[in-house]
Amino acid sequence: MDVKRVFLIVLDSFGIGYEPDADLFGDVGANTLASIVKSERYDTPNLERFGMFNIDGVTCRPGVKKPVAAYGRLRERSMGKDTTIGHWEIAGMISPEPMPVYPDGFPEEVLAPFREQTGRGVLCNRPYSGTDVIRDYGEEHVKTGDLIVYTSADSVFQIAAHEEVVPLEELYDCCRKARAILQGKHGVGRVIARPFVGDSAANFTRTRNRHDFSLIPPKRTMLVSLREHGFDTYGVGKINDIFAGQGIAHTTPISDNEDGMNKTLALMDQDFTGLCFVNLVDFDMLYGHRNDIDGYAAAATLFDRQLAEMMEKLRDDDVVLITADHGCDPGFPGTDHSREYVPMLLYGKSVRPGVSIGTRSSFADIAATVLEMFGIPESLDGQSFWGEVKK
């Protein structure tokens, strides 16, 4: 049976246990899935039916007798554990070198041209929580007009500004200037606009006008290959940002996980041939980084309910593939991403149920598999498992 549409859903940070090289990242013992299943708010019967708890190494709950999907786990080959590198690898590009991080803030060789080109000063320049930084620096920003520049454990250059002090278009332009500066050895994965509103530190709140300016992938991805071969590519959520628009024909912004799935369900009513690539960031942004086990568990439960709707709408020539881009264990010390295996759950009429692909050596195997589904003779950095699971 030929595959016409693939719905690739990334549960951002939904790791399933630390990887063999987790010691290099300080993540030995991390297990996002094992942490959230302990919550009373965790209830995912559809993921369980797919075989989530049948996957190699997943021992936090028993598996089902007859999974309805093919299942397995993927190990990350890239030297990183962030969103950009994880998605790039899913799309077929392994990154052997980590992206730069700045635990002591950005050097003057970055900040000097940034100040000159934007005409504004810089506040903070340290790793910081996004909510804490506007509380601590927001009032000074409002008084001076200086931009709040901060980073995190990820490879990011973040700019926070009050929407009434720095209009959105100016903030986005500042990000474009920063993106042009941050190349080569300072080529961070993302420059992120973080606008906020409010009249005092007590009520400053971030708005939904965030925008990411990503590094252009330095190698081919499955998205580019699909477009070159005449297939449609839909990006839902921040997929377009992550790939700097490369290979994305249609992009759909979302407000949260639920909205992301609703918009994906709406896209299922459209007639297209190709890939719908979805990122659901709330798992990571709202719950993993904030050590909110119950919130993460509740988000998984909501996704599972919407997955049931997706299963009902799947056509005979559709396939849904569920995975993740890294871990972010809300029960693990600290608030950083965690170096974890990710799940691979593949479901559809053309997929043999109950087939285990075991442990694969790279996220890039997803890209190779998607390309083989569409008959494209290119594997990029991965190895396809389509032959093992197709009917």
C-alpha positions in Angstrom: 0.0 0.0 0.0 1.4 3.4 -1.0 1.7 6.2 1.6 0.3 9.5 0.5 0.6 11.5 3.8 2.8 11.3 6.8 2.0 13.2 10.0 5.2 13.5 12.0 4.5 14.7 15.5 7.4 15.8 17.8 6.4 15.8 21.5 9.0 18.3 22.4 11.3 16.9 25.2 9.4 13.6 25.6 12.5 11.5 26.5 12.2 7.8 27.6 15.5 7.3 29.5 19.1 8.5 29.6 21.5 7.5 26.8 24.9 5.8 27.2 26.8 9.0 26.8 24.6 10.9 29.3 27.6 11.3 31.6 29.0 13.8 29.1 26.0 16.0 29.6 25.4 15.5 33.3 22.2 13.6 32.7 22.8 10.1 34.1 19.5 9.0 35.7 17.2 11.3 33.7 14.0 9.7 32.4 11.2 12.1 31.4 8.6 9.4 30.9 9.4 7.6 34.2 8.9 10.9 36.0 5.6 11.8 34.6 3.9 8.4 34.8 4.1 8.8 38.6 1.6 11.6 38.5 -2.1 11.0 39.0 -2.8 13.2 36.0 -1.0 10.9 33.6 -3.4 8.8 31.5 -2.4 7.8 28.0 -4.3 4.7 26.9 -3.7 5.4 23.2 0.1 5.8 23.5 0.1 2.6 25.5 -1.9 0.8 22.8 0.7 2.1 20.3 3.4 0.3 22.3 5.0 3.2 24.3 5.7 0.8 27.2 6.8 -2.0 25.0 9.8 -0.1 23.8 13.3 -1.4 24.7 14.5 0.0 28.1 11.1 1.4 29.1 10.3 -0.3 32.4 8.2 2.3 34.3 5.0 0.5 33.3 4.2 -2.9 31.7 3.7 -3.0 27.9 0.5 -4.2 26.2 0.1 -7.7 24.8 -0.6 -6.6 21.2 0.5 -3.1 20.3 -1.4 -1.6 17.4 1.7 0.3 16.1 5.3 -0.4 15.3 7.6 0.9 18.0 11.2 1.5 19.1 13.6 4.0 20.5 16.1 6.3 18.8 19.5 7.4 20.1 20.8 10.9 19.3 24.1 11.0 17.4 24.5 14.7 17.3 26.6 16.4 20.0 23.8 18.3 21.6 20.5 18.0 23.3 18.6 21.1 22.1 15.5 21.6 20.0 17.4 22.8 16.8 20.0 19.9 16.7 17.3 17.4 17.6 14.9 18.4 14.9 17.7 18.7 12.3 18.7 15.1 13.1 15.1 13.9 12.8 15.1 15.6 9.4 18.3 13.7 8.4 21.2 15.9 9.4 23.6 14.8 12.2 25.6 17.6 13.8 29.0 16.3 15.0 29.9 19.6 16.7 27.8 21.2 19.5 26.4 24.6 19.0 28.0 27.3 21.1 26.6 28.1 24.6 27.4 31.0 26.8 27.3 30.3 30.5 29.2 33.5 31.2 27.2 35.7 28.8 28.1 36.9 25.3 31.5 38.4 24.5 32.1 42.0 23.6 32.9 40.9 20.0 29.2 40.0 19.7 27.7 42.8 21.8 29.6 45.7 20.4 28.3 45.3 16.8 24.9 44.5 18.2 24.7 47.8 20.2 26.0 49.7 17.2 23.6 48.2 14.7 20.5 48.4 16.9 21.3 51.8 18.5 20.3 50.4 21.9 22.2 49.3 25.0 22.3 45.9 26.6 21.0 44.7 30.0 21.7 41.4 31.8 23.8 39.4 29.4 23.7 36.3 31.5 21.9 32.9 31.6 18.5 33.6 33.1 14.9 32.3 33.4 12.7 34.1 30.9 10.1 35.1 33.5 12.7 36.1 36.1 14.7 38.3 33.7 11.8 40.6 32.9 11.0 40.8 36.6 14.5 41.8 37.5 15.4 43.9 34.5 12.1 45.0 33.0 11.7 48.3 34.8 15.3 49.4 34.0 14.5 48.4 30.4 11.4 50.6 30.3 13.3 53.6 31.8 16.4 53.3 29.5 15.1 51.5 26.3 18.1 49.2 26.6 17.4 45.6 25.4 17.4 42.7 27.8 19.8 40.1 26.3 20.1 36.8 28.0 20.7 33.1 27.3 20.1 29.7 28.8 21.7 26.3 28.9 20.7 26.1 25.2 22.4 27.7 22.2 20.2 30.8 22.2 20.5 34.6 22.1 17.3 35.9 23.6 16.1 39.5 23.5 13.3 40.6 25.8 11.6 44.0 25.2 8.4 45.7 26.3 6.0 46.0 23.4 5.3 49.7 24.2 9.0 50.5 24.4 10.3 48.6 21.5 7.6 47.9 18.9 7.4 44.4 17.7 8.8 45.1 14.2 11.8 46.9 15.7 12.4 43.9 18.1 12.2 41.5 15.2 14.7 43.7 13.2 17.0 43.7 16.2 16.8 39.9 16.1 17.6 39.8 12.4 20.7 42.0 13.1 21.8 39.6 15.9 21.2 36.6 13.6 23.5 38.2 11.0 26.2 38.8 13.7 25.9 35.3 15.3 27.5 33.2 12.6 30.6 31.0 12.4 32.0 30.2 15.9 29.2 32.3 17.4 26.5 30.6 15.3 23.9 29.9 18.0 21.0 27.7 17.1 18.3 30.4 17.6 17.9 34.1 18.2 14.6 34.6 20.0 12.4 37.6 20.3 10.8 37.7 23.8 8.3 40.6 23.9 6.4 41.4 27.1 3.8 43.8 28.5 2.7 45.2 31.9 3.3 48.3 33.9 5.6 47.1 36.7 7.8 44.2 37.7 4.9 42.7 39.6 2.8 42.2 36.5 5.2 42.0 33.5 4.1 39.0 31.4 5.5 37.6 28.2 3.2 37.7 25.1 2.6 35.2 22.4 4.5 37.3 19.9 7.7 35.3 20.4 9.6 34.7 17.2 12.6 32.5 16.6 15.3 33.3 14.0 17.2 30.0 13.4 20.5 29.2 11.9 20.0 27.8 8.4 20.7 24.1 8.4 24.2 23.6 6.9 23.2 20.4 5.1 20.3 19.0 3.2 17.2 17.8 5.1 14.3 15.6 4.2 12.2 18.8 3.9 14.4 20.1 1.0 14.4 16.7 -0.6 10.6 16.3 -0.4 10.1 19.8 -2.0 12.6 19.0 -4.8 10.6 15.9 -5.6 7.3 17.7 -5.7 5.8 16.8 -2.4 4.0 19.2 0.0 5.5 20.1 3.3 3.5 21.5 6.1 5.1 22.9 9.3 2.9 23.2 12.4 4.1 25.2 15.4 7.7 26.3 15.4 8.9 23.9 12.6 9.3 26.7 10.2 11.4 28.7 12.7 13.6 25.6 13.5 14.5 25.1 9.8 14.6 28.8 8.9 11.9 28.1 6.4 14.1 25.8 4.4 12.0 23.2 2.6 8.7 24.3 4.2 5.9 25.1 1.7 3.2 25.9 4.2 3.5 27.0 7.9 0.8 27.1 10.6 1.5 29.0 13.8 -0.1 27.7 17.0 -0.8 29.1 20.5 -0.3 25.9 22.5 -0.3 22.1 22.3 -4.1 21.7 22.1 -4.2 24.3 19.3 -1.4 22.6 17.5 -3.3 19.3 17.4 -6.5 21.0 16.5 -4.8 22.7 13.5 -3.2 19.3 12.6 -6.6 17.7 12.7 -7.9 20.4 10.4 -5.1 19.9 8.0 -6.1 16.2 7.8 -9.3 17.4 6.0 -7.1 18.9 3.2 -6.0 16.8 0.2 -2.3 16.9 -0.1 0.6 14.5 -0.8 3.6 14.8 1.5 4.6 15.5 5.0 2.9 17.4 7.9 5.7 18.1 10.5 4.3 19.1 13.9 6.1 20.4 17.0 4.2 20.5 20.4 6.5 22.7 22.5 4.4 23.0 25.7 5.8 19.8 27.1 9.3 21.4 27.1 8.6 25.1 27.5 5.9 25.1 30.1 6.5 21.9 32.1 9.9 20.3 31.6 11.9 23.5 32.2 9.7 24.4 35.1 10.0 21.0 36.8 6.2 20.7 36.7 5.6 16.9 36.7 1.8 17.2 37.0 1.6 19.8 34.3 3.7 17.6 31.9 1.5 14.6 32.8 -1.7 16.5 32.1 -0.3 17.7 28.8 0.5 14.1 27.8 -3.1 13.1 28.8 -4.6 15.8 26.6 -2.4 14.9 23.7 -3.6 11.3 24.0 -7.2 12.3 23.8 -6.5 14.3 20.6 -4.5 11.3 19.3 -7.7 9.3 19.5 -9.3 11.9 17.2 -6.4 11.7 14.8 -6.7 7.9 14.6 -10.4 8.2 13.7 -9.5 10.6 10.9 -6.6 8.7 9.4 -7.1 7.7 5.8 -5.9 4.3 4.5 -2.9 5.9 2.9 -1.9 8.0 5.9 0.8 7.3 8.5 1.3 9.0 11.9 4.8 8.9 13.4 5.3 10.1 17.0 8.7 11.0 18.4 10.6 13.6 20.4 13.7 15.8 20.0 15.5 15.3 23.4 14.4 14.9 27.0 13.6 17.5 29.7 12.9 15.4 32.8 10.8 17.5 35.2 11.8 15.2 38.0 15.5 15.5 37.5 17.7 18.1 39.3 18.0 21.4 37.3 15.9 22.8 34.5 18.0 21.9 31.5 17.2 19.5 28.6 18.3 15.9 29.3 20.3 13.5 27.0 17.7 10.8 26.5 16.5 8.2 24.0 13.3 9.2 22.2 10.3 7.1 21.3 9.3 6.1 17.7 5.7 5.0 17.3 4.5 4.4 13.8 0.8 3.8 13.0 -1.3 3.3 9.9 -3.0 0.8 7.6 0.3 0.3 5.8 2.2 -0.4 9.0 2.5 -3.9 10.5 1.3 -3.7 14.1 3.4 -4.9 17.0 6.7 -4.8 15.2 9.7 -3.6 17.3 12.5 -1.8 15.6 14.6 -2.1 18.8 17.1 0.6 19.4 18.2 2.7 16.4 21.5 4.6 16.3 20.2 7.9 15.1 17.1 10.2 15.0 18.0 10.6 11.3 16.5 7.1 10.7 13.1 8.9 10.7 14.1 11.0 7.7 15.4 8.0 5.8 12.2 6.2 6.5 10.0 9.0 5.5 11.9 9.4 2.2 11.6 5.7 1.5 7.8 5.8 2.1 7.6 8.4 -0.7 9.9 6.5 -3.0 12.7 9.0 -2.8 16.1 7.3 -3.2 18.0 9.3 -0.6 18.8 8.4 3.0 20.7 11.6 4.1 22.5 10.7 7.4 20.0 8.0 8.5 19.1 4.4 7.7 15.5 3.6 6.9 13.5 1.0 8.9 10.5 1.1 6.5 11.3 -2.3 5.2 11.0 -3.8 8.7 7.6 -2.3 9.5 5.6 -2.0 6.2 2.9 -4.5 5.3 
